[in-house]
Amino acid sequence: MENECEVLKELEPLIAKYEEQKAVILTHFTSLVSTVLSGEITEVEEIEDIMDRLLDFGDDERFLTLYKKLSRHIYPRHPQMVTEHINLYRTLYEDNDDA
């Protein structure tokens, strides 16, 4: 038990650094999504890349909120892409107890 506590204490600074980096990444993605919403980014490949990268953080509610906002915005023009990404999200993050 003591050894486990020591390991956890050693991990604390790494976890804190990771959370700091996630905050920076979230700021970057917030800017990218705003750029898509304003119409400055319209290329399908760029939008899909943003969605793919947002999925990397799909277990974080802040990134998921941004992902949903982007998906709702682009759905009228790219329903198939959004549907595919929703299915991918479900595969990656939702409970698969039925399987």
N, C-alpha and C positions, 0 to 999 in steps of 0.2 A: 504494500500500500504506500509506503514512504517513497519507494522508487517511482511509482506512478505519479505521485504529487510533484516530485522533482522534475519529471518529464514535462508535466503540465506547466510548471513554472518556467521551464526553459522555452516552451512554446508560446507563452504569452506575448513576448516582444514580436515574434514572427507573425502571430495573429493580428496584433495591433498594426504592424506594417502592412499586412495584406489588406486590412480594412481601410487604411489610409489610401492605398493604391486604388482600391475599388471606388473610393470617393472621387479620385481624379478621373478614373475611367468613366464614371457616371456623368461627370461634368462634360467630358468629351462627347459622349453619346447623346447627351441632352442637346448639345450644340448641333450635332449631326442631324438629329431628328427634327430640330427646329428648321434646319436648312432644307430638309425634305418638305416639311409642312409649308414653308414659304415658297416652294417651287424652284428653288435654286438647284436642287439635285433632282433630276428626273430620269436619269439612266437606270433601267431596270437592274442591271448588274450591280450598280453602286447601292441601290436600295436593298437588294437581296443580300449583299455583303454586310450591310449594317444590321439587317435582321439576323443573319447567321451569327454575327458577333454578339449581338444582344442575347441570343440564346445561350451563349457561354455562361451567362450570369442569370439564367432563367429561374434559379432558385432564390433569387433576391427580389423581394417585392418591389423595390425601387426600379430595378431594371425591367421587371415584368410590366409595371405600369407604363413605362416608356415604350416597351414593345407593343402593348395593346394600343396605345395612342397612335403609333406609327401604322399598325395594322388597320385600324379603323380608317385612317386617312387614305391609305393606298388601296383599300379593298375595292372601291368602285372601278378602278382601272386595272387592278391585278388580282382578281378574286382567286384564281388558281394558285398563285404564289402564296397568298395569305393562307389559304386552306392547307397547302402543303406544309407551311411553317407551323400552323396550329397543330397539325398531326405530328410533326416532329417534336414540338414542345411536349405534347402528351406522351409520346414515346419516351422522352428523356426524363420528364419530371413528375408525371402523375403516377399514382400507385397502380401497380399492375398485379394486384392480388388475385384477380380473376384468372390470370394466366397459369 
